[in-house]
């Protein structure tokens, strides 16, 4: 039995529905609106039709290229592949109208100047030397031709040499390490610099030759890093080489070349071995590499080191720094070393000393730190596991046998700047960094503070050789005396470092030969030193 609705109930219901419809009319508009698909402006448009250089490449190449910006060496503002025109083909002038340089883009000079100013803040010893000696101009008349890494820190050294009276012409010792904006800043300041990131081998030697072969200008001093400049002058311009007043060499590779010339009786000028100086060995080689090895690997591969197995070839100062950094992040580190003393040190530092052939199949990363050649051969590379990372922290670019990888059966695939996959026929990939060249300066940056120590050592060596009276230095390779390094290290003790150095008594100083006033020691003179020179030489 149905219950009858009250009178007027139907009218009330209809009125209620009309009221609700009016109240929620906006909802009806949304729900009834036709659905639209998201479309591109032109469904048939292709990426290759974009009117840009990047657009003319494939999509995958465009993405890969754009990802290199944050990984480029030293945060350079341009990638070497962005501009297909070689700097050698460009006509550039600085604001003063000079074209006596060859860099990537002179318009980047303002950015480079800012980087140089930042570097100056943490290079207290070099700036102190500049302020103290620029009035005396100890390098007045010096014509220095240099071949080093061209970074913000090196730029501070070059400008210091100019402030001390020298004329400088500069090229890069590594085809990947040049900071383009810094080179532009030097060119804008009037320095004859010939370098850019991504040089070819032909460009590399052309730049060196442009520095040496100049009408109306002849070098009388050489500052080298690796020995390429010295070798070029010795071979191509023997008359210039004979008139050089001194050579300052920074790297172990260049030092070995100098010793070979000296042993053969062909070194006709005195040379200063900066690489084996106390300040270079104890600071640059050790502490610089301890920090920059991680920086370079992280920027290029994003690898996590905890639990990874790493083989470090060589346990000199560079190897010690690399091993300490990797161990601190939880990596399992193996060391290969041919020197029995260094091998014993590695063992006592808690590392397993092995032959590379024993662990090559299982390690995730291989790092060379020897400065020698063919440390990692094609046989080693063939036996590596898939995705093994291979890189070089030594100076020479011959530690890894990269030449053997450029064969038809192997495929090279560029991942990003300074990172390549070398693919074997069975699909195995090896990750090669910087094509076997120096990792930290090719793929990252190095600590400014540490480079200040090395740069100051180089400047002092140049001043010493240029101002030395005739007869003080013979045609041999010399070491800077420790007292010189101890003297200029004091400016660092006002830069925020906690001072823990204590003074030694007169008798202690005498025992440590800190009061020795003799000039630098040649390799032949070192054998005649008293036995006490082997005692610990760092005051405590």
Secondary structure, 3 states (H helix, E strand, C coil): CCCCCCCCHHHHHHHHHHHHHHHCHHHHHHHHCCCCCCCCCCCCCCHHHCCCCCCCCCHHHHHHHHCCHHHCHHHCCCCCCCCCCCHHHCCCCCCCCCCCCECCCHHHHHHHHHHHHHHHCCCHHHHHHHHHHCCCCCCCCCEEEEEECCCHHHHHHHHHHHHCCCEEEEEECCCCCCCHHHHHHHHHCCCEEECCCCCCHHHHHHHHHHHHCECCECCCEEEECCCHHHHHHHHHCHHHHHCCCEEEECCHHHHHHHHHHHHCCCCCCCEEECCCCHHHHHHHHHHHHHHHHHHHHHHHHCCCCCCCEEEEECCCHHHHHHHHHHHHCCCEEEEECCCHHHHHHHHHCCCEECCHHHHCCCCCEEEECCCCCCCECHHHHHHCCCCEEEEECCCCCCCECCHHHCCCCCEEEEEECCEEEEECCCCCEEEEEHHHCEHHHHHCCCCHHHHHHHHHHHHHHHHHHHHCCCCCCCCCEEECCHHHHHHHHHHHHHCCCCCCCCCCCHHHHHHCCCCCCCCCEEHHHHCCCCHHHHCCCCCC
